[in-house]
Amino acid sequence: MKKRIVIDKDKCISCGACITTSPNQAIKYDEDFKAEVIEELLGEEDNIVVEVCPTEAISIIEKEDKE
Ligand code: SF4
């Protein structure tokens, strides 16, 4: 099982906290200024971005690694 982060764009208020705390610009705004994952984060960074989001829009799910 592989961990990945998901962002509920309906809950995103475009505060930018996850973007400024994500390493290597792994999260960016999309064209609607909602946060989206550009590059999967692995390790402790996952928990950091989850904690900084004021609306709990970010969560971690476990997904089967099909590749
Ligand atoms: S921290 Fe949460 S509310 Fe702020 S930009 Fe990221 S996903 Fe949106």
Residues whose N, C-alpha, C, O or C-beta is under 5 A from the ligand:
A	BS01	SF4	K11 C12 I13 S14 C15 G16 A17 C18 I19 A35 V52 C53 P54 T55 A57
